């Protein structure tokens, strides 16, 4: 009877709120909403008012021991893993080690909840770039999280990929402030506003928040993630939504947990301005905590980023007094050899990325002289000129996240130097290249306005000639802001990601038996570029 009740409770709570929202948002007549309510109460899922496919409701934890006076619950938490799932050479995948850590905790305490605060996509494996997001979605589903929320980078590959990502066969996916107002076939999200899980004797309510979107200038804004899909709406009234959830559900649960992708500052504000959240398992700001932060009666935990660390939070819950009596936090370092590997997960990840092994591990070019990050930006500017057939190129030096020592380079190495962040979501990356056409006077204006940018182009510029110029995205799309006027004769044309230009350039150089950074007949142009960038 307890098992049946737990299954029914999980199913009902995950359906009811999104279903009722859709009745309101679609402006159904009162009779339609009443019908929707009747179906929810009878535990059926109406096809026209359905929130999402629910995960497998089979019990994940042992049933309640009725004689127990207390119960320990362990939360294992990660966030902002950003596609860091490539196995190290001769070793394991970092995420397989995370899963191994989870299994070790579960061996100690079967009442373990595995959570993820979002940002699983971008800035990691080149397999994601080449598969347009598919491999990351498959890896996340292979991890078998219990509860996860969606981060701003998880919108990277567009609405269709986001919706596929939200339908998880195991995890409860939360996005309490995100709605689809168009319930057309193929557009039903898999996330829910709220869910309750029976973890042994303890009933835990979960909700989750998605942060605001970002534009190409690295600025957050209020509005839809996808300008072409205004039917997907994200609400940034976090305090109001939290208070509504507390009012509706706090009295029904033993613990209320927020899995948050808002960042540490918003998490602190929520804890300060609301009463009723027991635990916030956060992410987004890549904050690493060695001990939890306690604000009023809320415990805030952040566990770092890039799967480099994993957080474990154990609490003792008094079942008679209905309160937490003790807790303990450990931040574990995820190092090869120091953390157990889950072999099954490691095999799944290797299979998922098997088609991309050459891009991950095989050198396609070489560097003869160690390069700083600025030096790599200069190489990228040269690559843009050579591969895009432009006359000149400007590359933001911040597009290069690090330098590179001498030796061979794989495409993965290049992506690690020039990672992709699709901002706004679903569009080319913020460091991608755009082509514009303008006069020499316009090119001179660009040089004067971007003195710190890596520049590759002619030293002597004819003000009356027409030039094709490759520009980083922000400068190409917001010319008034950066140049004081429009310097392009036509709308900018997207020309691909920066790392793609460098790889194409490197392959061409390698076929001519030349290194990526080798000088040559372009020495005069090289000198002016080096002078302008202060290299």
Buried (B, 14 or more C-beta within 10 A) or exposed (E): EEEEEBBEBBBBBBBBBBBBBBBEBBEBEEEBBEBBBEBBEEEEBBEBBBBBEBBEBEBBBEEBEEEEEBBBBBBBBBBBBBBBBBBEEEEBBBBBBBBBBBBBBBEEBBBBBBBBBBBBBBBBBBBBBBBEBBBBBBBBBBBBBBBBBBBBBBBBBBBEBBBBBBBBEBBBBBBBBBBBEEBEEEBBBBBBBBBBBBBBBBBBBBBBBBBBBBBBBEEEEEBBBBEEBEBBBBBBEBBEBBBBBBEBBBEEBBBBBBBBBBBBEBBBBBBEEBEBBBBBBBBBBBBEBEEBBEBEEBBBBBBBBBBBBBBBBBBBBBBEEEEBEEBEBEBBEBEBEEBBBBEEBBEBBBEBBEEBEEBBEEBBBBBEEEBBBBBBBBBBBBBBBBBBEBBBBBBBBBBBEEBBEEEEBBBBBBBBBBBBBBBBBBBBBBBBBBBBBBBBBBBBBBBEBBEEBBBBBBEEBEEEEEBBBBBBBBBBBEBEEBBEEEBBEEEBBBBBBBBBBBBBBBBBBBEEEBBBBEEEEEEEBBEBBBEBBEB
